[in-house]
Amino acid sequence: IQVPVAPRFSIVPELLYSQKGYHERSYLVPNAFPPHTNQSYNLTYSFLDVPVLADLKVSKKTAIQFGPQVSFMLSGKQQLTGPDFFDSFDMESSPKIIFGLAAGMYTHVWKLVSVSLHYSIDLQTHDEDEDINHNFLLHGFRNQTLQVGVMYTLAHRK
């Protein structure tokens, strides 16, 4: 949905489902008792992302987009796996609402078909420590996403 504001400017609200997280594998954990080898750690979050983007047409076929994003955490899970153990638990201490920024561009490639590239970053970390949460440049896990997409326009105004 595009809400026109001016001839080359519109507002584009979106609703996206996304999974974010990371995977880490270690082959030796020093100073552990007993020593562990071949461990893996998975962190997976499910989000409902709501970016509200300013859409600026830079040419007849191309536009850039930027704006804030609010992500609502639906669920989160951590898994720790090793040769002799498996542990999995749901995340309850992470923020439920996360604010971020999104930017990107799209270009029409054929009739009603466009390709897009978008980047988003959370402004909050997933740490419980408030001093770390408010420091954008230091410690903490922060989601970043890169999206490549193909869009088909259902209705086109001339």
C-alpha positions, 0 to 999 in steps of 0.5 A: 500500500502506498499513500501518496503525499506529493507527486514523487513522495509517498508513505508505505506501511508494511507488515512482515513476518520474519525470523532472526537470530544466529548460529554459532559452532565451537569445536573446543571449549577450553577450561570447561569441566568436563571438556566439551567439543563440537558444541553448537548454539542456535538462537531463533526469534520470530517477529512481526515487523512493521516498517513505515517507510518514506518512498521517494521516487528518484526516477520514473522506475526507481525509488528509495525508501527509509524510515522507522520499524517496530518489531513485535517478538512473537517467540524466541528459542535457544538451543545448545547442542553437544556430543552428550547433551541437548538443551532447549528453552523459550526466551522470556527475558528479551524485549517484546517490542524492538525499535529499528530503522529500515532503508532500501530501494526498488526498481521496476524491471518489467511492466508490473514487476519490480525488484527490491533490496532492503536493510534493517537494523534494531536500535536495541540489543537483546541484553538484559543489562540496561547500561548495555541496552542503551549503548548503540555502539558497544556490547550486545546482540542486535538484529540486522537483516538484508532482504532481496525481493521481487514485487508484483503490483496488483493495481497501478495508477497512471 
